[in-house]
Amino acid sequence: MEANPEEPHGAAVVADGFGLKGPRGWVFREVGFRAEPGALVAIEGPSGSGRTCLLLALTGRMKPQEGHAEVAGLPLPRRMAAVRRISSLGPVPGVSDLDPSLTVAEHLRERALLQRRYDGAVRALLRPPGERAAATRARIDAALETSGLDLETLPKGERTSVRDLERLEALRLSVALALIGRPRLLALDDTDLKLSPADRAEAWALLRSIADAGTTVLAVCSEAPEGALRVTTAPRAAEDTTARATEETTAGTDEAGTEDPTEDPARDAAEDPTEDPARDTAEDPTEDPARDTAEDPAEDTANETAEESAEETPDADANEDTTEEGETDALAETGRA
């Protein structure tokens, strides 16, 4: 389905069950929304949830694996090249970074030359050099005005290096570079990163003004502003699975608690031999007199013999004493005789 040139300047974006899979699994899944031309769409989600990949997939820079999406009536992934021609990237780390060694003017001239060389009409190359230069200057001025970047307020004007720009000024420069191509869809990553509350409010006001002018804006952020169409990449399915697993674990713990064997005294007595006196007696032969007698009769006989000998010893002593007394008496009687 071809884009209708009579439609508004902004591109409508539609996604249904949209998903992208990487080498380590799904980056995002089940993303669905509908944005009208000139809408401000805030892609919100935790870090690592696939926000940047969703941004690149909707602008034709990454190929999705499931679901359906259209940008200005161009289906993805079949018309990715066409979507790239009508969309432009603002600041996206690792993809469209600013070169800190270049000045603001150098960035602007480079983008204008690339735009004229690769995205401009062939007929424009046949124009006189002066006319081409005037057209390029007009595009740059329009982009700077829309982005709100005033070169006169910079430390060195247009010769200011990118490394000397504030975070909000660098954001405005990236937006200006993206607007030189007059895209129907503008995409930005980390929109509110490292911005103070005041600068964040200015950034969102800038993007709102661009959307109000007719360009559809996709902006990745940590917190969506009020009035923006909020799209989240949070893994809802994973959260539901985790919740169900937690509930099942809690239920299993409760059931196990009702069958706790520590609350059954009879079961404790059956399982713990130290609390069973009968079992202790049966297992400990030292506490069984009958078993001792049956197992060691020789020891019993020796004990009895010793006891009898001890009883008989006093009688022998008594006899010896009696004999000695008799002999003494006999001698005494002999002497008297």
C-alpha positions as CSV (number, residue, x, y, z in Angstrom):
1,M,0.0,0.0,0.0
2,E,1.6,3.3,-1.2
3,A,1.5,6.4,0.9
4,N,-1.0,9.0,-0.2
5,P,0.7,12.3,-0.9
6,E,-2.6,14.1,-0.1
7,E,-2.4,12.9,3.5
8,P,-1.2,15.2,6.3
9,H,2.6,15.7,6.5
10,G,2.9,13.4,9.5
11,A,2.9,9.7,9.2
12,A,0.3,7.5,10.9
13,V,1.9,4.6,12.8
14,V,0.0,1.4,13.6
15,A,1.4,-1.7,15.4
16,D,-0.4,-4.9,16.4
17,G,1.3,-7.8,18.2
18,F,4.6,-6.3,17.1
19,G,7.7,-8.2,18.2
20,L,11.5,-8.5,17.5
21,K,13.7,-11.4,18.4
22,G,17.5,-11.2,18.9
23,P,20.2,-13.8,19.4
24,R,19.4,-14.1,23.1
25,G,15.6,-14.2,22.7
26,W,12.8,-11.8,22.4
27,V,13.7,-8.1,22.7
28,F,10.1,-7.0,22.8
29,R,6.7,-8.6,22.1
30,E,3.0,-7.9,21.8
31,V,3.4,-4.2,21.2
32,G,0.3,-2.6,19.9
33,F,-0.9,1.0,19.4
34,R,-2.3,3.4,16.8
35,A,-0.9,7.0,16.4
36,E,-2.5,9.5,14.1
37,P,-0.4,11.8,11.9
38,G,1.2,14.6,14.0
39,A,1.0,12.6,17.3
40,L,3.6,12.7,20.1
41,V,4.3,9.0,21.0
42,A,6.3,8.4,24.2
43,I,7.9,4.9,24.3
44,E,8.3,4.1,27.9
45,G,9.7,1.1,29.7
46,P,12.5,-0.1,32.0
47,S,16.1,-0.1,30.8
48,G,16.8,-3.1,28.6
49,S,13.2,-3.7,27.7
50,G,13.7,-3.0,24.0
51,R,12.7,0.6,23.8
52,T,15.5,1.6,21.3
53,C,14.9,-1.6,19.2
54,L,11.2,-0.7,19.0
55,L,12.2,2.8,17.9
56,L,14.5,1.5,15.2
57,A,12.0,-1.2,14.0
58,L,9.3,1.4,13.5
59,T,11.6,3.6,11.5
60,G,12.7,0.7,9.2
61,R,16.2,0.2,10.7
62,M,15.5,-3.2,12.3
63,K,13.5,-6.2,11.0
64,P,10.7,-7.5,13.2
65,Q,9.9,-11.1,13.5
66,E,6.2,-11.1,14.5
67,G,3.1,-9.0,14.4
68,H,2.1,-6.3,12.0
69,A,3.1,-2.6,11.7
70,E,2.5,0.2,9.2
71,V,4.1,3.7,8.9
72,A,2.1,6.0,6.6
73,G,0.5,2.9,5.1
74,L,3.8,1.2,4.4
75,P,3.9,-2.3,5.9
76,L,6.9,-3.5,7.9
77,P,9.2,-5.3,7.3
78,R,8.3,-5.5,3.6
79,R,8.7,-1.7,2.9
80,M,11.5,-1.0,5.3
81,A,13.5,1.0,2.7
82,A,10.5,3.2,1.9
83,V,9.9,3.8,5.7
84,R,13.5,4.9,6.0
85,R,13.1,7.5,3.3
86,I,10.2,9.2,5.1
87,S,11.6,9.0,8.7
88,S,14.6,10.5,10.3
89,L,16.6,9.8,13.5
90,G,17.4,12.4,16.1
91,P,19.8,11.4,18.9
92,V,20.1,7.6,19.1
93,P,23.3,6.5,20.9
94,G,25.4,4.2,18.8
95,V,23.5,5.0,15.6
96,S,23.3,8.8,15.1
97,D,25.8,10.2,17.6
98,L,27.2,13.6,17.2
99,D,30.9,13.9,16.6
100,P,32.4,15.8,19.5
101,S,35.3,17.0,17.5
102,L,33.2,18.8,14.8
103,T,31.6,22.2,15.2
104,V,27.9,23.0,14.9
105,A,28.4,24.5,11.4
106,E,30.3,21.4,10.2
107,H,27.6,19.1,11.3
108,L,24.9,21.2,9.6
109,R,26.8,21.4,6.3
110,E,27.6,17.7,6.3
111,R,24.0,16.7,6.8
112,A,22.8,19.1,4.1
113,L,25.3,17.7,1.6
114,L,24.3,14.1,2.5
115,Q,20.6,15.0,2.2
116,R,21.0,16.5,-1.2
117,R,23.2,13.7,-2.5
118,Y,21.2,10.7,-1.4
119,D,17.7,11.8,-0.6
120,G,17.2,14.7,-3.0
121,A,15.7,14.6,-6.4
122,V,17.9,14.0,-9.4
123,R,16.5,17.2,-11.0
124,A,17.9,19.2,-8.0
125,L,21.4,18.3,-9.0
126,L,21.0,20.1,-12.3
127,R,20.2,23.4,-10.7
128,P,22.9,26.2,-10.7
129,P,25.3,26.1,-7.8
130,G,24.0,29.3,-6.4
131,E,20.4,28.1,-6.4
132,R,21.4,24.9,-4.7
133,A,23.4,26.7,-2.0
134,A,20.4,29.0,-1.3
135,A,18.1,26.1,-1.0
136,T,20.5,24.3,1.4
137,R,20.8,27.5,3.5
138,A,17.0,27.8,3.7
139,R,16.6,24.2,4.9
140,I,19.3,24.7,7.6
141,D,17.7,27.9,8.8
142,A,14.2,26.3,8.9
143,A,15.6,23.3,10.9
144,L,17.4,25.6,13.4
145,E,14.3,27.7,13.9
146,T,12.1,24.7,14.5
147,S,14.5,23.1,16.9
148,G,15.0,26.3,18.8
149,L,18.8,26.3,18.5
150,D,20.1,29.9,18.4
151,L,23.6,29.9,17.1
152,E,24.2,33.4,18.5
153,T,23.8,32.2,22.1
154,L,26.5,29.5,21.7
155,P,30.0,30.3,23.2
156,K,31.6,30.5,19.8
157,G,28.6,30.8,17.6
158,E,28.4,28.2,14.8
159,R,32.1,27.4,15.4
160,T,31.3,25.9,18.8
161,S,32.4,22.3,19.1
162,V,29.9,19.7,20.0
163,R,31.8,18.8,23.1
164,D,31.2,22.3,24.5
165,L,27.4,22.1,24.1
166,E,25.1,21.6,27.0
167,R,22.8,18.5,27.0
168,L,19.7,20.4,25.9
169,E,21.7,22.3,23.2
170,A,23.1,19.0,21.9
171,L,19.5,17.6,21.8
172,R,18.4,20.7,19.8
173,L,21.2,20.2,17.3
174,S,20.4,16.6,16.8
175,V,16.7,17.5,16.2
176,A,17.8,20.2,13.7
177,L,20.0,17.8,11.8
178,A,17.0,15.3,11.6
179,L,14.6,18.0,10.4
180,I,16.8,19.1,7.5
181,G,15.4,16.2,5.5
182,R,11.8,17.3,6.3
183,P,10.8,13.8,7.6
184,R,7.2,12.7,8.2
185,L,8.4,10.7,11.2
186,L,11.0,11.9,13.7
187,A,12.5,9.4,16.2
188,L,14.5,10.2,19.3
189,D,16.2,8.0,22.0
190,D,16.9,8.9,25.6
191,T,14.9,12.1,25.3
192,D,14.9,13.0,29.0
193,L,18.3,11.5,29.9
194,K,20.5,13.7,32.1
195,L,18.1,16.6,31.9
196,S,17.1,18.8,34.8
197,P,13.4,19.2,35.4
198,A,13.4,22.6,33.7
199,D,15.4,21.3,30.6
200,R,13.1,18.3,30.5
201,A,10.1,20.5,30.3
202,E,11.7,22.5,27.5
203,A,12.6,19.3,25.6
204,W,9.0,18.0,25.7
205,A,7.7,21.5,24.7
206,L,10.0,21.4,21.7
207,L,8.8,17.9,20.6
208,R,5.2,18.9,21.2
209,S,5.6,21.9,18.9
210,I,7.1,19.7,16.2
211,A,4.2,17.3,16.5
212,D,1.7,20.2,16.4
213,A,3.4,21.3,13.1
214,G,2.4,18.0,11.6
215,T,5.4,15.7,12.0
216,T,4.8,12.5,14.0
217,V,7.3,12.1,16.8
218,L,8.5,8.9,18.5
219,A,10.4,9.6,21.7
220,V,12.0,7.0,24.0
221,C,11.9,8.2,27.6
222,S,11.9,7.1,31.2
223,E,8.7,8.8,32.0
224,A,6.0,9.8,29.5
225,P,4.8,13.4,29.7
226,E,1.2,14.3,30.2
227,G,-0.8,14.3,26.9
228,A,1.5,12.0,25.0
229,L,0.5,8.7,23.6
230,R,2.1,6.2,26.0
231,V,3.6,3.0,24.6
232,T,5.3,0.6,26.9
233,T,7.8,-2.2,26.3
234,A,7.5,-3.7,29.7
235,P,7.4,-7.6,29.5
236,R,3.8,-8.1,30.7
237,A,3.8,-11.8,29.9
238,A,6.9,-12.3,32.0
239,E,5.4,-10.4,34.8
240,D,2.2,-12.5,34.6
241,T,4.2,-15.7,34.6
242,T,6.2,-14.6,37.6
243,A,3.0,-13.7,39.5
244,R,1.5,-17.1,38.8
245,A,4.7,-18.9,39.9
246,T,4.7,-16.9,43.1
247,E,1.0,-17.7,43.8
248,E,1.6,-21.4,43.1
249,T,4.7,-21.4,45.4
250,T,2.7,-19.7,48.2
251,A,-0.2,-22.2,47.8
252,G,2.2,-25.2,47.9
253,T,3.8,-23.8,51.1
254,D,0.4,-23.4,52.7
255,E,-0.5,-27.0,51.8
256,A,2.7,-28.3,53.2
257,G,2.1,-26.4,56.4
258,T,-1.2,-28.2,57.0
259,E,0.6,-31.6,56.7
260,D,3.5,-30.7,58.9
261,P,4.7,-33.9,60.6
262,T,6.1,-31.9,63.5
263,E,2.6,-31.3,64.7
264,D,1.8,-35.0,65.1
265,P,3.0,-36.4,68.4
266,A,2.1,-40.0,67.5
267,R,4.1,-39.8,64.3
268,D,7.1,-38.2,66.2
269,A,7.1,-41.1,68.7
270,A,7.0,-43.7,65.8
271,E,9.8,-42.0,63.9
272,D,12.0,-41.1,66.9
273,P,13.4,-44.1,68.7
274,T,14.9,-42.0,71.5
275,E,11.4,-41.3,72.8
276,D,10.3,-45.0,72.9
277,P,11.2,-46.7,76.2
278,A,10.2,-50.2,75.0
279,R,12.3,-49.9,71.9
280,D,15.3,-48.6,74.1
281,T,15.0,-51.7,76.3
282,A,14.8,-54.1,73.4
283,E,17.8,-52.5,71.7
284,D,20.0,-52.0,74.9
285,P,21.1,-55.4,76.2
286,T,22.8,-53.8,79.3
287,E,19.4,-53.0,80.7
288,D,17.9,-56.5,80.4
289,P,18.7,-58.7,83.5
290,A,17.2,-61.9,82.0
291,R,19.3,-61.5,78.9
292,D,22.5,-61.0,81.0
293,T,21.8,-64.2,82.9
294,A,21.0,-66.2,79.8
295,E,24.1,-65.0,77.9
296,D,26.7,-65.4,80.7
297,P,26.1,-68.4,83.1
298,A,29.9,-68.8,83.9
299,E,30.0,-65.3,85.4
300,D,27.0,-66.1,87.6
301,T,28.6,-69.4,88.9
302,A,31.8,-67.6,89.8
303,N,29.9,-65.0,91.6
304,E,28.0,-67.6,93.7
305,T,31.3,-69.6,94.5
306,A,33.0,-66.4,95.7
307,E,30.0,-65.5,97.9
308,E,30.0,-69.1,99.5
309,S,33.7,-68.9,100.2
310,A,33.3,-65.6,101.9
311,E,30.6,-67.1,104.1
312,E,32.7,-70.1,105.1
313,T,35.9,-68.2,106.0
314,P,34.7,-66.9,109.4
315,D,34.0,-70.4,110.6
316,A,37.6,-71.6,109.9
317,D,38.9,-68.7,111.9
318,A,36.6,-69.5,114.7
319,N,37.8,-73.2,114.8
320,E,41.5,-72.0,114.8
321,D,40.7,-69.8,117.8
322,T,39.0,-72.6,119.6
323,T,41.9,-75.0,119.1
324,E,44.5,-72.5,120.4
325,E,42.4,-71.8,123.5
326,G,42.1,-75.6,124.2
327,E,45.8,-76.1,124.0
328,T,46.4,-73.3,126.4
329,D,43.9,-74.7,128.9
330,A,45.6,-78.2,128.7
331,L,49.1,-76.7,129.4
332,A,47.7,-74.8,132.4
333,E,46.1,-77.9,133.9
334,T,49.4,-79.9,133.4
335,G,51.3,-77.3,135.3
336,R,49.0,-77.3,138.2
337,A,49.3,-81.1,138.2
